[in-house]
């Protein structure tokens, strides 16, 4: 008898209602087993921790369409950890997952799914209660709330594919969780940006300014080549992204899949032209290689954001004292905080919310509004005052019109014309 059979034999089973049996064992919460038949597969059973889940499942399998789909559930008798692994591997082969996403999913599989109780469970038999128990176990282990949230969203994506394939009737990972507390953005002042740029290695001064005044992502900036810079028109063509995954650089399109053009201030254009002249990779004839990366290391290689963040950017931040206290600890800015800073400085300079959206390359104005609307209070107040002025002018003008066309004095009906 298998280990699983031994486990089941220790539970006492009694009929609870038609098609549902109650399982009891001393010191354990009761469970509920649904017994059902599927044409072509014979008798089947599925056990739930909650009676409502058992009843809902029983109601679902009575639907003829669901019966057809249940035949596909036999394909779902693969352990979650194995299906999870196939999901990531196929996602990479079919380009439905970016390398950075696949690496994150693989980490969740390795650290939290493989070898766990839920990882050994067949995909088709997973329940909402088991997913909740798994998430609770992560919290009990001291896993951070952001990591738990990512683990949950990843499992939901994996089981969503299993549902589309007919391997599960419902996605048991579709459950509501409280959103984790987001780390508040670190908005730097223009003086702080200047202090960091002056402190950092001269080779990277322009990179700091570019991130702080255009809002490019570090992956986008590291993917730029010299030919992407149009000095005559002061434009920068953002065509791709180069994230770093486990120390390896990858190259693909921008995060939204769309190229964009960023208009730069004059000082930054001059600084970028000087940077290219000083640090640009040269051809054999001494001319600048227009296809070479715009920002490179001292060895002439592409900038790797992990090394650059630790060795250069955050080291410069600490040296000039650009830090803050959060939760009782000293915190230095992340490189991504320069992107937040760009939004803040643009708002201060008078950019509209839509113009910030275009500069940052957000997919929708809602994304920009959700993150940065609070940066525009002065603009909103000024616009509200202008709106009020329009209303007042309309009222004043309408009053004059009424007075000019006053018809309150009607002609006397008794008057007669000769």
C-alpha positions in Angstrom: 0.0 0.0 0.0 1.4 3.4 -1.0 2.2 6.1 1.5 -0.8 8.1 0.3 -3.1 5.1 0.8 -1.8 4.7 4.4 -2.5 8.4 5.0 -6.0 8.1 3.8 -6.7 4.9 5.7 -6.2 6.8 9.0 -9.3 8.9 8.2 -12.7 7.8 9.2 -15.2 8.2 6.3 -19.0 8.6 6.6 -21.6 9.7 4.1 -22.5 13.3 4.7 -24.9 13.9 1.9 -25.5 12.5 -1.5 -22.1 12.1 -3.3 -20.2 13.8 -0.4 -18.4 11.9 2.4 -17.1 13.5 5.6 -13.6 12.5 6.7 -12.6 12.8 10.3 -9.5 12.1 12.3 -8.7 12.9 15.9 -7.0 16.3 16.3 -7.7 17.3 12.7 -10.3 19.5 11.0 -12.8 17.5 9.0 -12.5 17.1 5.2 -15.0 16.4 2.6 -14.6 14.0 -0.3 -16.7 14.2 -3.5 -17.3 10.9 -5.3 -18.3 11.2 -8.9 -18.1 9.4 -12.2 -16.7 10.6 -15.6 -17.6 8.7 -18.7 -14.6 7.1 -20.1 -12.6 7.5 -16.9 -14.8 5.7 -14.4 -15.2 6.7 -10.7 -13.2 9.6 -9.4 -12.9 11.4 -6.0 -11.6 14.8 -4.9 -11.1 15.9 -1.3 -11.6 19.4 0.0 -10.9 21.1 3.3 -14.2 23.1 3.3 -17.7 21.8 2.7 -18.6 24.8 0.5 -15.7 23.9 -1.8 -16.9 20.3 -2.1 -20.5 21.4 -2.8 -19.3 23.9 -5.4 -17.2 21.3 -7.2 -20.1 18.8 -7.1 -22.4 21.4 -8.7 -19.8 22.2 -11.4 -19.3 18.6 -12.5 -23.1 18.1 -13.0 -22.8 20.5 -16.0 -22.5 18.4 -19.2 -19.9 20.7 -20.6 -17.9 20.3 -17.4 -18.2 16.6 -17.7 -16.5 16.9 -21.1 -13.7 19.0 -19.6 -13.3 16.5 -16.7 -11.9 14.0 -19.2 -9.0 16.4 -19.7 -8.4 16.4 -16.0 -6.7 13.1 -16.3 -3.9 15.1 -18.0 -3.6 17.2 -14.8 -2.3 14.3 -12.7 1.2 15.7 -12.9 2.8 17.2 -9.8 2.6 20.9 -9.6 6.4 21.3 -9.4 6.8 19.4 -12.7 4.1 21.3 -14.4 5.6 24.6 -13.0 9.0 23.7 -14.5 7.4 22.9 -18.0 5.5 26.2 -17.8 8.8 28.2 -17.5 10.7 26.1 -20.0 7.9 26.4 -22.7 7.5 30.1 -21.9 11.2 30.7 -22.8 11.0 28.6 -25.9 7.9 30.3 -27.2 8.9 33.8 -26.1 5.8 34.2 -24.0 8.1 34.8 -21.0 10.9 37.2 -20.9 14.2 35.9 -19.5 13.9 38.2 -16.4 10.4 36.9 -15.8 11.4 33.3 -16.3 14.3 33.7 -13.9 12.0 35.1 -11.2 9.5 32.2 -11.8 12.4 29.7 -11.6 13.5 31.2 -8.3 10.0 30.8 -6.8 9.8 27.2 -8.0 13.3 26.4 -6.5 12.7 28.2 -3.2 9.1 27.7 -2.4 7.4 25.1 -4.5 9.8 22.2 -5.2 9.9 19.7 -2.4 6.9 21.3 -0.6 3.6 19.6 0.1 1.8 21.7 -2.5 4.6 21.0 -5.0 4.0 17.3 -4.8 0.3 17.6 -5.2 -1.2 16.8 -8.7 -2.3 20.0 -10.5 -5.9 18.7 -11.0 -6.4 18.1 -7.3 -5.2 21.4 -5.9 -7.8 23.3 -3.9 -8.2 26.9 -2.7 -7.6 25.8 0.9 -4.3 24.2 -0.1 -3.1 27.4 -1.9 -4.0 29.5 1.2 -2.2 27.0 3.5 0.9 27.3 1.3 0.9 31.1 1.3 0.4 31.0 5.1 3.4 28.7 5.5 5.5 31.2 3.5 4.5 34.0 5.9 5.2 31.7 8.9 8.7 31.1 7.5 9.4 34.8 7.6 9.2 35.4 3.8 8.7 39.1 3.0 5.3 40.3 2.0 6.4 41.4 -1.4 7.9 38.0 -2.1 4.8 36.2 -0.9 2.7 38.4 -3.2 5.0 37.6 -6.2 4.8 33.9 -5.3 1.0 34.1 -5.3 0.8 35.9 -8.6 3.2 33.5 -10.2 1.2 30.4 -9.0 -2.0 32.1 -10.3 -0.4 32.5 -13.7 0.8 28.9 -13.8 -2.5 27.4 -12.8 -4.3 29.9 -15.1 -2.6 28.1 -18.0 -3.5 24.7 -16.6 -7.2 25.9 -16.5 -7.0 27.0 -20.1 -5.6 23.6 -21.0 -8.5 21.9 -19.3 -6.3 20.4 -16.6 -8.3 22.1 -13.8 -11.9 23.2 -13.6 -11.1 26.4 -11.6 -7.9 28.2 -10.8 -7.5 27.6 -7.1 -4.9 30.5 -6.8 -7.5 33.1 -7.7 -7.9 34.4 -4.2 -7.9 37.9 -2.8 -4.8 39.0 -0.8 -4.1 42.3 0.8 -1.7 44.3 -1.3 1.8 44.6 0.3 3.0 47.9 1.5 4.9 49.5 -1.3 8.3 51.1 -0.7 7.7 54.8 -1.0 9.6 56.4 -3.9 12.8 58.4 -3.1 12.3 61.7 -4.9 15.7 63.4 -5.2 16.0 67.2 -5.5 18.0 68.7 -8.4 20.7 69.6 -5.9 21.0 66.0 -4.8 21.2 64.8 -8.4 24.0 67.2 -9.0 25.9 66.2 -5.9 25.8 62.5 -6.9 26.8 63.3 -10.5 29.8 65.3 -9.3 30.8 62.5 -6.9 30.5 59.5 -9.2 33.2 58.5 -11.7 33.3 61.0 -14.5 32.5 58.2 -17.0 29.1 57.8 -15.4 28.2 61.4 -14.6 26.1 61.7 -17.8 24.3 58.5 -17.1 23.1 59.8 -13.7 21.9 63.0 -15.4 20.2 61.1 -18.2 18.3 58.9 -15.8 17.3 61.8 -13.6 16.2 64.2 -16.3 14.6 61.8 -18.9 13.3 59.0 -16.7 14.8 56.2 -18.7 15.0 52.8 -17.0 18.5 51.6 -16.4 18.0 48.7 -18.7 16.9 51.1 -21.5 19.9 53.4 -20.9 22.4 50.5 -20.9 20.9 49.4 -24.3 21.4 52.7 -26.0 23.9 53.0 -28.8 25.6 56.1 -30.1 23.3 56.3 -33.2 20.2 56.6 -30.9 21.3 60.1 -30.0 20.2 62.9 -32.4 22.2 65.9 -31.3 20.9 68.3 -33.9 17.3 68.0 -32.7 18.1 67.2 -29.1 16.3 63.8 -29.3 17.0 60.3 -27.9 15.5 57.3 -29.6 14.7 54.6 -27.0 14.4 51.4 -29.0 15.2 48.5 -26.6 15.8 47.3 -23.1 18.7 45.3 -21.7 17.8 43.8 -18.3 20.3 41.8 -16.2 19.2 38.4 -15.0 21.5 36.5 -12.7 24.5 38.5 -13.9 23.7 37.9 -17.6 22.5 40.8 -19.9 19.6 40.1 -22.2 18.4 42.2 -25.1 14.8 42.8 -26.3 12.3 45.5 -27.0 11.1 48.2 -24.5 8.9 47.1 -21.7 5.8 48.2 -23.5 7.0 46.9 -26.8 6.9 50.4 -28.4 9.8 52.6 -29.2 9.7 56.2 -28.0 11.5 59.5 -28.6 12.6 61.6 -25.6 13.3 65.3 -26.0 16.2 66.3 -23.8 17.2 69.7 -22.3 20.1 71.5 -24.0 22.5 71.0 -21.1 22.0 67.2 -21.3 22.5 67.2 -25.1 25.8 69.0 -24.7 26.9 66.7 -21.9 26.0 63.6 -23.9 27.9 64.9 -27.0 31.0 65.5 -24.8 30.6 62.1 -23.2 30.6 60.4 -26.6 33.7 62.3 -27.7 35.5 61.3 -24.5 34.4 57.8 -23.9 33.0 56.6 -27.2 34.3 53.4 -28.7 36.5 54.2 -31.7 36.8 52.6 -35.1 40.2 51.7 -36.7 40.3 55.1 -38.4 39.7 56.9 -35.1 36.0 57.8 -35.7 33.3 57.0 -33.1 31.6 53.7 -33.6 28.0 54.7 -34.1 26.8 51.2 -33.3 28.7 50.9 -30.0 26.9 51.2 -26.6 26.6 54.7 -25.4 27.5 53.9 -21.8 30.4 51.4 -21.3 32.7 50.3 -18.5 36.4 51.2 -18.4 37.0 47.9 -20.2 34.7 49.0 -23.0 31.9 46.6 -22.1 28.2 47.2 -21.7 27.2 48.5 -18.3 25.8 45.9 -16.0 23.2 47.5 -13.7 23.9 45.3 -10.6 27.6 46.3 -10.5 26.9 49.9 -11.4 24.3 50.3 -8.7 26.5 48.9 -5.9 30.0 50.0 -6.9 29.2 53.4 -8.3 25.7 54.9 -7.8 24.9 53.9 -4.3 28.5 54.3 -3.2 28.3 58.0 -4.4 25.0 58.4 -2.7 26.4 57.3 0.7 29.5 59.5 0.2 27.6 62.7 -0.3 24.9 61.8 2.3 21.9 61.4 -0.1 20.1 59.0 2.2 16.9 58.8 4.2 15.6 57.1 7.4 12.9 54.6 6.9 11.7 52.1 9.5 14.6 53.2 11.7 17.3 52.3 9.2 19.4 54.4 6.8 18.4 53.9 3.2 20.1 54.9 0.0 18.2 55.5 -3.3 17.7 52.7 -5.8 18.7 53.4 -9.4 15.0 53.3 -10.2 14.4 56.2 -7.9 16.1 58.4 -10.5 13.1 57.5 -12.7 10.7 58.7 -10.0 12.9 61.8 -9.7 12.6 62.5 -13.4 8.8 62.6 -13.0 9.1 64.9 -10.0 11.4 67.3 -11.7 9.3 67.4 -14.8 6.2 68.2 -12.8 8.2 71.0 -11.1 9.2 72.3 -14.5 5.6 72.6 -15.7 5.2 69.4 -17.7 1.6 68.1 -17.9 0.7 64.6 -16.6 0.3 63.4 -20.2 3.8 64.8 -21.2 5.3 62.9 -18.2 3.5 59.7 -19.4 5.0 60.1 -22.9 8.5 60.8 -21.5 8.5 57.7 -19.2 7.0 55.5 -21.8 4.1 54.3 -19.7 1.5 52.1 -21.4 -1.4 54.1 -20.1 -2.1 57.5 -18.5 -3.7 55.6 -15.6 -0.3 54.2 -14.6 1.2 57.7 -14.6 -1.7 59.1 -12.7 -1.7 56.4 -10.1 2.0 56.9 -9.3 2.6 60.6 -9.9 -0.7 62.6 -9.7 0.3 63.9 -6.3 3.3 65.7 -7.9 1.0 68.2 -9.7 -0.9 70.0 -6.8 0.2 73.5 -7.9 -0.9 72.8 -11.5 -4.2 71.5 -10.3 -4.8 74.6 -8.2 -3.8 77.0 -11.0 -6.1 75.2 -13.4 -9.0 75.3 -10.9 -8.5 79.0 -10.5 -8.6 79.5 -14.3 -11.7 77.4 -14.5 -13.3 79.6 -11.8 -12.3 82.7 -13.8 -14.0 81.4 -16.9 -17.2 80.8 -14.9 -17.0 84.3 -13.3 -16.5 85.9 -16.8 -19.5 84.0 -18.1 -21.6 85.2 -15.2 -20.5 88.8 -15.6 -21.0 88.8 -19.3 -24.5 87.2 -19.1 -25.5 89.9 -16.6 -24.6 92.6 -19.1 -26.5 90.9 -21.8 -29.6 90.7 -19.6 -29.4 94.3 -18.7 -29.1 95.3 -22.4 -32.1 93.3 -23.4 -34.3 94.0 -20.4 -37.9 93.5 -21.4 -39.4 93.9 -18.0 -41.3 97.1 -19.1 -44.1 95.9 -21.4 -46.0 98.4 -23.6 -49.3 99.7 -22.2 -52.2 97.9 -23.8 -54.4 101.0 -23.4 -52.2 103.2 -25.6 -53.5 103.7 -29.0 -51.7 104.9 -32.1 -53.1 107.7 -34.1 
